[in-house]
Amino acid sequence: MTKKDYELIAKAVNFTLEYWRKEHARGSTWVPLAHTDIVLGTLTVALIQTLYNDNPFFDGKRFHDACGVT
């Protein structure tokens, strides 16, 4: 995989997280925000491990930050 691929994946995670945060801010209660943060945080960690196994030079912290996960 390339840097462009990693950026695309991070962008997708970030977009999803921002979408759920906006829904929560609008008052949507059908998916609690805490659950979204936990699920996407867990997904991000799994992606970091998988992408690092693919490329030992992969920067997991930079990817985590790009995903927008807290």
For each residue, the residues with C-beta under 8 A, 3 or more apart:
1: 5 6 51 54 55
2: 5 6
3: 6 7
4: 7 8
5: 1 2 8 9
6: 1 2 3 9 10 51 58 63
7: 3 4 10 11 66
8: 4 5 11 12
9: 5 6 12 13 47 51 63
10: 6 7 13 14 63 66 67
11: 7 8 14 15 66
12: 8 9 15 16
13: 9 10 16 17 40 43 44 47 67 68 69
14: 10 11 17 18 66 67 68
15: 11 12 18 19
16: 12 13 19 20 40
17: 13 14 20 21 36 37 40 67 68 69
18: 14 15 21 22 68
19: 15 16 22 23
20: 16 17 23 24 31 33 36 40
21: 17 18 24 25 33 36
22: 18 19 25 26
23: 19 20 26 28 31
24: 20 21 27 28 32 33 36
25: 21 22
26: 22 23
27: 24
28: 23 24 31
29: 32
30:
31: 20 23 28 35 36
32: 24 29 35 36
33: 20 21 24 36 37
34: 37 38
35: 31 32 38 39
36: 17 20 21 24 31 32 33 39 40
37: 17 33 34 40 41 69 70
38: 34 35 41 42
39: 35 36 42 43
40: 13 16 17 20 36 37 43 44 67 69
41: 37 38 44 45 69 70
42: 38 39 45 46
43: 13 39 40 46 47
44: 13 40 41 47 48 63 64 67 69
45: 41 42 48 49
46: 42 43 49 50
47: 9 13 43 44 50 51 63
48: 44 45 51 52 58 60 63 64
49: 45 46 52 53
50: 46 47 53 54
51: 1 6 9 47 48 54 55 58 60 63
52: 48 49 55 56 58 60
53: 49 50
54: 1 50 51 58
55: 1 51 52 58
56: 52
57:
58: 6 48 51 52 54 55 63
59: 62 63
60: 48 51 52 63 64
61: 64 65
62: 59 65 66
63: 6 9 10 44 47 48 51 58 59 60 66 67
64: 44 48 60 61 67 69
65: 61 62 68
66: 7 10 11 14 62 63
67: 10 13 14 17 40 44 63 64
68: 13 14 17 18 65
69: 13 17 37 40 41 44 64
70: 37 41
